[in-house]
């Protein structure tokens, strides 16, 4: 390699080299700022996360109660003992401790399922208290 090519190569290498960044240092009085901001934001983030958990559980419980009411009404519509069939079918549909009531007027049967959720999630449970989920399903009575 000739000396002129070597010099051009060295010039190109030094031309595109980036200088080292100077060491970053926090201005005086701001050394613990990130820790203070984290300490202030953490409780808010925890409460919001727990709120999302409670909403998710409440939606799941509402869907389970609606399913139990539909299953109970369907079973009551085709059974001779409407109340017993509705209670059995509704309790099989969900694992929640539900209350089932049946009302029949001859042509239709209505099943109402109620569940009271105690909301045992820390912090949020005390703020909102127990949630009551209720659903009613009505179906035409079919001959057994």
Secondary structure, 3 states (H helix, E strand, C coil): CCHHHHHHHHHHHHHCCCCCCCCCCCCCCCCCHHHHHHHHHHHHHHHHHHHHHHHHHHHHHHHHHHHHHHHHHHHHHHCCCHHHHHHHHHHHHCCCCCEEEEEECCCEEEEEEEEEECCCCCCHHHHHCCEEEEEEEEEECCCC
